[in-house]
Amino acid sequence: MPKYSKKIDKRKIDLLCKKLSCHIVDILDYFDVEYYSKDNYLHGPCPVHGGDNPTAFTVYVDGDDMQGNWYCWTHQCQQTYQPTMLGLIRGLLETRQNEKVSFLEAVKFSKKFAKHTDDNFDETSLEKTRFVNSIHSLSKKKTCKTFNVGRKEIRSRLSIPAAYYLNRGYRKETLDKFDVGLCVDRTKAMKGRIVVPVYDDDYKNMVGCVGRITENDYQGSKWINSKGFNTGHYLYSYWFAQEHIKDTGAVVLVEGQGDVWRLYEAGIKNCVGLFGCKITDAQLIKLESSGAMDLVVLMDNDEAGEKAKEQIKSKCERLFNIHFINVEDKYKDVGDMSVADISKNIKPLIEEINNE
């Protein structure tokens, strides 16, 4: 490989690393790296030092602060080459050529691989490129298996409706609609918890569930997920909302399940929940494929909610028309509001967007 002496400033190196993180699968395939998919990362034997340990090497394909980071858990190869995709490429080139490769040589190869010159790296367009390539990455990953358990069987294991949420003012009909109940099956991991099932897009089988401790029982975590269930791959209530999203061309995004239920009670049915205060690439892909042009964001009225708005804006503003609606200061979140207040202060704004 010819020497590459041109200096590149740190900003452009950072942009190059970000660009490479959009092509993780392409890079691994180019170097014939063996890998397997799990959650938001790929793993396999370390392709830098070799070996056959299938858990020695990890590279993250999703996550705002992790995408493109890689680790060798046995020989710590990332410490030698840096835990970025540029560092991984340098390590792979040395292994492939069986000789030392300089940093600048790795930069030259990486720029050619990304098919960009120095001046082509644009921070503004990076998020769009990252999103498009995430679709390619995620399409190669194994999707979460459903439990192959239908709604009828799920309901038979629960005492519906959950008294805790009745006491919080949710309607019996709403909790029945969403199958929210206390787990009464003592053989299940969710025993004694309020279970919120999550169904596939066809509304046939449960893909997982989240469980909440009851009001007077604070042993253990407040919320837990069923084994193997990655909430970042799903949007809560998408199975109900998808037809309403298509009809209106808009989707309402909230943090939690209780927010979805309260908006549903107010007649807002094109609403989905994030299971938290961050949107993942998998969730973004589902939103983008829903047909929505407008994204209405209703986050919790706290510091985490404000950070969530910034993150959602950063990831979504070039894909949707984004509308932020603030919850009044006297309320913690949408679920804390009354149906009357939602109908008066929030519903008209959403309907106006739906009708645009």
N, C-alpha and C positions, 0 to 999 in steps of 0.2 A: 504494500500500500504506500503511495507517495506521501511525502511529508506534507503537513498542513500547518503553515506558520501564521496565518492571519489571526489576529487577536479578536476575540468576541467579548463584549462587555457582559457583566453578570445578568443584566436585565434580559438580554437576548438568550443567554443560557437558560434562565428560568423559564422563559417562554418556550424554548425548545423542549425542555423537560415536560412542560405541561402538554405540549403538542404530542409528544411521544406517548404520554399517558392515555391519549385518545386512541392509540393503535396497539394496545397491549397484546391482543390476540394475534394481530397481524405479525407483530415482532416475534412472538413465541413460535408461530407457525413457520415463519421464515427460517428460524434457526432449528426447526424440527424438535422443539422442546416438548417433552411429554408432560401433560398436565391434566388435572381433573377439576371439576367445578364444585364449589360449595359456598352457599350464601353469597357474600360480596367479594369473594376472592377465588383465585385459582391456586392449586397446590400440586406438588409432585416432587420427584427427585431433584436435587439441586443441579441445574444444567451448567453451572460454573465449575465446581470442583468435581462433579460426577457423583457416583453412588447410586444406590437403589432404594433409599428410604423415601417412601411416597409422601411423607409429611415434612421433609427437610426444607422444602422451598415453598414460599408463599408470595404471591403478588396480588395486590388489591385492585379490583377492576371497578369498584364503586366506593363512594364516600368522599365528601368534600375535602377532608384533610388527609385521606389515605390513598386515593386513586393514583396508581403508578408506583407506590412504595413496594419494595420487595425485601425479603429477608431470607437468609440461609440460617436455619436454626441449629445446625450442627457444626459448621465451620465458620460461621459469621462472615461469609464472603462479602456481604454488603458493606462491611467496615473497610474492606480493601478498595472497593470500587465505588462506594457511595450508594445509598438505598433509593436511587432514582432510576428511571428507565434509561437515562443516558449512562449511568453507572452499570446497569445490567448489560446493556449493549456492549460496553467496553469489556466486561468480563466474558461475555459470549464470544466476542471477536478474538480475544486472547486464547480461549479454549479451542476455538475452531481453527485458528492459524498456528497454534502452539508456539506463539512468540509474544513478546510484550507489545502492547498497543498503547500509544500515548493518548492523553485526554483529547488533544486537538484532532487526532486521527479518528477517534470515536465520534467527535462532534461532526466532522466532515461526513462520515458514513451516515450518522443519524439525520443530518439535514437532507442528504440525498434520499434516504429512506422515506422521510416525511414529504419529499417532493416540494420543498420550499426553499427560497433563498432567505438571507437575513432579513430583508425588507418586507418579506411576505408575512411575517408573524404579527398578527393583529389581535390584541387583547380583546377587542370588542367582538370579534367573530369567533373567538376561541370556544365560548360556551356552546354555541350552536354546533361547532364541529365535534366537541366533546359529546354532546347529546346524540348526534347521529351515529357516532362510532360506538356509543354505549349500547345502542340497539343491536349492533352487530355482535358486540361482546356478550350481551345478555341472551341473544338468540342462540348462542352456542352453549349456554349453561343449562343444566338440568333444572326443570321447573319443580317447585315443591309438589310432592305427591299429595293427592287428597286422601282423606281417611277412608274413602269409599263408604262413608256412613251418611245415610240420607237424613233429611230433616225430621222425619217421623221418629226415627230411633233416637236422634239427639234430644228431641222434646220429651221422650219417655224417661230420660235420665235426669230431667230437671223439674224442679217445682216452679212453675210459671204462673203468674209473674213474680219477680223478685220483690219481696216486701220492702227491702231497703230502698229501692227506687220508687216504689209507690209512696213511701214516706217522704221522698224528695219531690213529690208532686208530679211524677210522670204518670200518664194514663195507663190503665190496665191494658187497653187495646193496643197501645204502642209497644209495650213490653211483650205482649203476645205476638205482635207482628214480627218483632225482631228476635223472638225466642230467648228472651233474657230471663234466666231463672237460677235458683239455687241448686247446685249439684247435690243430689241425694244418694248417688251411687257411691257407697263407701269403698269400692274397689278402684275408684278413679283418682288420679292425681289431684283433680280439682275439688275433691270432696269438701263440703263446707264452704266453698267459695261461690260467689255469683258468677255465672258463666255467660259470656257474650260470644256466641258462635260466629264464625266468619265463613261464608259460603263462596263457592266458585262462581264465575260469571254467569253460568247457566242456572244457578240457584238449585243445584241438584245434590251436591255433596259438600260436607264441611271440609275446608282446607286447614283449619286450625281454630283455636279459640283463645280468648284472654279471660283470666279469672281474677276477680276482685275479692278481697277479704270483706266480711260483713262489718257493719258499723261498730260492733262491740268486740270484734276479734282483731287484734293488731299484732298477731304473731306472724313473723315472716314478712315477705315483701307485700306491699299493698296490691300490686298487680303482677301477675306472672303469665307467661305464654305457654301454650301446650308444647310438648316436646317436638322439636324440629320445625316449629312454625316461625317463619321469618316475616314479621309484620311489614318490613320494608318492601316486600314484593306485592303488597295488596293495598287496596283502598277500601276502607270500611263502608259497607252498604252499596258498593258499586253494582252489585247484582240487582238492586232495586232502582238505582239512580240512572243507569245507563240509557234507558229509553227516554227518560225525562231530559237528560243531557242532549240527546239527539234532537228532541222536539224543540228545545229552547236555544240550543247552540251555546249554552253556558253551563258552567259547573261551579258549585259553591264548595269551597274547601275550608274545613274546620279541623280542629286538633283531635277531639275525642268522640267516643261513641255517644255520650250523653248530649253533645252538641247536635249530632245528627238527629237524634230522637226528638229534641225540642223543636228543631226546624221542621221536621216532618209533621209534628203536631200543629204547626202553624201553616201547614200546606205547602211547604217548600221541599220538593221531592228530588230536585237535581243536586243533592248534597252528598258529599263523601267525606270520610275522616281519614286523617294521616296516621293515627295511632301514636301521636306525639307532635313535636314542634319542629320537625325537619322533613323535607321532602326528599326522597331518594330518586335515583335515576330510573329505577324500575317503576316507581309510582308516576314519575313524569312521563315515561313512555306510555303508560296506560291512559293518562290524561290526554296526551297528544293524539292517541288513537281513538279517543272517545268521540271525536268530531266537534268538540267544544272550541269556540273561537274566543269566548270571554271567560275569564277566571276571576271569580269573586272570592276574596280572601277574608276570613273572619277568624282571627286568632285570639287566644286568651288575652285578657287584660292584665298582663304582667310583663316582667322583663324578658322572660323566655319567649313570650308572644311577639314582642317587638323584634327580637333577634330572628324569630321565624319569618316575620314579614320581610326582613332584609334578605334572608337566604332565598326565600321564594321569589322575590323580585329579581335577584341576581340570576337564578336558574331559569326563570319562566318569561321574563319580559320580552324576549325576542320570539317567543312562541305563541303568546296569548295577549289579548287586551286585558290587562290586570286592573281590577277594581278593589281597593282596600276599604272595608267598612269597619269602623271602630265600635267596640262594645263600650257602653256607658261606664263611667268610672265606678259607679256603685255596684257593678256586677263583676264577678270574677271571670266569667265566660258566658257563652251563649246558653249553655245548659242551666245556668243560674238565673236566666231571665224567665219571665212569664210569657205564655203564649200571647197574651194581650199586648205586652210591650214589644214583642217581636213583630206582631201584626201591625203595630202602629209605627215603629221606628226603623225596622229593618226590611220587612217584606216589601214595602213599596219601592225601596231602592233596588232590590233584587229583581222585582217584576219589571221595573223600568229597563234594566239591563237585559232581561230575558226578551223583552219586546223590541229592542233596538234593531 
